[in-house]
Amino acid sequence: MKPSEIVKDIFIVGGPDITDGRDGCIYLLNFGELILIDAGAGWSVENVIGNIKKLGFDPKNLSKIILTHCHIDHIGGVPEIKKRFGSQVYIHQLDAPPFEHGDPILTAAKWYQTSFPPTPVDVKLNSPEEMIRIGEQKIVCLHTPGHTPGSISIYLDKDGKRILFGQDLHGPLLAEFGSDIGDYGRSTKKLLDLDADILCEGHFGIYKTKKEVRNYILSYRRQYGVE
């Protein structure tokens, strides 16, 4: 697969079928400044940067990296991108300590037989819902614990469509990650209530109708017994 536009100004620039099989999906927003949602596992940073350039953008304009949670397949590219471009890092405060300390278990780095260097966070999200404004565009960060204590989901409304970035809704839910089934049930209910038109998921790509989005979320609720 190649990097591509999902809807106007929203792109997929990385993921298991685009950059590296170990990467979670990496999304790019172009709202006058460039924003990454997640950053892959770290081995494919050059490819991610190359894909941004292929789409006609200058990676020097990467102002923010919003991280959906603290696992290596989503955060591994951050240190290099931050070093090169000075991008500000956003993560929920409950997932910030493993990120800042390079915890091998809670970042899942040990799973990938690698390590994550302790890395400072610029902005710690700490409310149930927080809004980032870029010009006229609103980007909403929802605290949706379950997979990890500080997991967030991101949504925005653009051109009559609601786009949801719901990474790792499939789990896994593991005690060593601090997963919580009760939180997962409440979080996924919150996401169903958003009635999103498009779901940009963390490993399995993009779902482009309300029905597909709803069925995807419901399938994992059933799998984890929270129906």
LUMKOL-774974 format. One record per residue (C-alpha): residue in one letter; x, y, z. Coordinates in steps of 0.02 Angstrom, whole numbers, padded with zeros to 5 digits, always signed. Example, Ala and Ser with C-alpha at 12.3 -4.5 7.8 and 13.67 -1.06 7.14 Angstrom:
2
A+00615-00225+00390 S+00684-00053+00357 
END
This chain:
227
M+00000+00000+00000 K+00049+00181-00029 P+00016+00333+00081 S-00154+00402+00034 E-00287+00532+00072 I-00434+00470+00175 V-00535+00630+00162 K-00474+00803+00119 D-00322+00849+00225 I-00318+00683+00319 F-00196+00547+00264 I-00125+00379+00313 V+00065+00385+00301 G+00117+00227+00392 G+00060+00059+00458 P+00089-00127+00441 D+00048-00130+00255 I+00134+00036+00214 T+00295+00056+00312 D+00336-00091+00427 G+00239-00240+00491 R+00279-00188+00670 D+00203-00014+00650 G+00032+00037+00710 C-00060+00147+00586 I+00007+00324+00572 Y-00108+00464+00519 L-00066+00640+00459 L-00176+00793+00476 N-00142+00947+00370 F-00227+01097+00448 G-00101+01233+00403 E+00021+01142+00515 L+00053+00956+00510 I-00001+00840+00650 L+00040+00656+00668 I-00074+00537+00759 D+00047+00405+00822 A+00221+00375+00754 G+00249+00189+00723 A+00372+00072+00806 G+00529+00170+00762 W+00612+00063+00629 S+00524+00152+00485 V+00546+00337+00526 E+00636+00369+00361 N+00492+00290+00266 V+00362+00391+00362 I+00455+00552+00326 G+00473+00500+00144 N+00286+00468+00133 I+00248+00640+00204 K+00359+00714+00069 K+00278+00607-00067 L+00111+00685-00020 G+00188+00856-00053 F+00217+00912+00127 D+00371+00975+00216 P+00401+00872+00374 K+00480+01025+00453 N+00299+01081+00479 L+00263+00932+00593 S+00210+01033+00744 K+00126+00901+00851 I+00123+00714+00880 I-00035+00657+00970 L-00010+00483+01044 T-00160+00372+01072 H-00069+00266+01202 C+00104+00219+01262 H+00143+00060+01165 I+00301+00047+01062 D+00214+00013+00897 H+00133+00185+00914 I+00270+00285+01001 G+00435+00213+00939 G+00461+00344+00804 V+00436+00491+00922 P+00614+00520+00985 E+00687+00534+00809 I+00545+00641+00740 K+00551+00755+00892 K+00740+00770+00876 R+00731+00817+00692 F+00581+00932+00688 G+00549+00988+00868 S+00371+00919+00864 Q+00272+00935+01027 V+00220+00769+01103 Y+00044+00747+01174 I-00007+00596+01278 H-00130+00563+01419 Q-00055+00589+01592 L-00091+00407+01642 D+00015+00342+01498 A+00149+00476+01516 P+00255+00391+01652 P+00297+00233+01551 F+00339+00346+01403 E+00447+00464+01504 H+00536+00323+01597 G+00554+00203+01451 D+00465+00064+01547 P+00499-00098+01448 I+00338-00185+01502 L+00210-00045+01499 T+00274+00020+01332 A+00270-00159+01265 A+00449-00132+01205 K+00497-00301+01277 W+00366-00383+01166 Y+00457-00312+01015 Q+00629-00358+01083 T+00681-00177+01086 S+00689-00031+01206 F+00614+00143+01213 P+00724+00285+01275 P+00653+00395+01413 T+00575+00539+01318 P+00497+00700+01385 V+00314+00739+01356 D+00265+00916+01309 V+00078+00910+01343 K-00008+00788+01462 L-00193+00770+01430 N-00288+00753+01593 S-00474+00780+01564 P-00611+00662+01502 E-00619+00769+01345 E-00494+00897+01282 M-00498+01003+01126 I-00350+01056+01020 R-00390+01199+00902 I-00292+01224+00742 G-00363+01377+00658 E-00547+01339+00632 Q-00525+01152+00653 K-00565+01068+00818 I-00478+00905+00864 V-00560+00818+01013 C-00459+00699+01123 L-00568+00580+01226 H-00499+00481+01371 T-00547+00302+01326 P-00457+00185+01447 G-00467-00002+01428 H-00319-00060+01323 T-00207+00051+01433 P-00255+00168+01576 G-00213+00322+01472 S-00280+00270+01302 I-00364+00409+01206 S-00472+00413+01051 I-00473+00565+00938 Y-00613+00630+00830 L-00648+00780+00721 D-00788+00840+00610 K-00740+00891+00435 D-00840+00921+00276 G-00995+00841+00350 K-00905+00684+00409 R-00855+00630+00584 I-00685+00546+00580 L-00635+00440+00730 F-00457+00385+00766 G-00489+00237+00880 Q-00324+00146+00896 D-00316-00032+00962 L-00501-00052+00995 H-00464-00236+00965 G-00354-00242+01120 P-00272-00347+01182 L-00333-00323+01359 L-00191-00386+01469 A-00155-00363+01654 E+00027-00322+01618 F-00030-00170+01516 G-00148-00111+01653 S-00298-00156+01543 D-00470-00148+01621 I-00624-00233+01549 G-00746-00117+01639 D-00658+00036+01570 Y-00656-00045+01398 G-00844-00070+01401 R-00876+00110+01453 S-00752+00179+01326 T-00818+00082+01179 K-00996+00133+01225 K-00937+00314+01219 L-00864+00284+01046 L-01023+00202+00982 D-01119+00355+01041 L-01009+00466+00931 D-01092+00386+00778 A-00935+00412+00674 D-00938+00403+00484 I-00757+00344+00467 L-00647+00244+00586 C-00458+00255+00569 E-00401+00106+00672 G-00230+00066+00745 H-00184-00092+00649 F-00326-00143+00534 G-00345+00014+00430 I-00495+00119+00385 Y-00682+00086+00395 K-00782+00204+00287 T-00967+00190+00329 K-01064+00216+00491 K-01118+00033+00481 E-00940-00032+00462 V-00881+00076+00606 R-01021+00020+00720 N-01001-00164+00674 Y-00814-00156+00704 I-00834-00087+00879 L-00977-00204+00921 S-00878-00357+00863 Y-00743-00324+00992 R-00868-00284+01129 R-00944-00455+01095 Q-00772-00537+01094 Y-00733-00465+01266 G-00906-00502+01334 V-00962-00323+01366 E-01122-00326+01263 
END
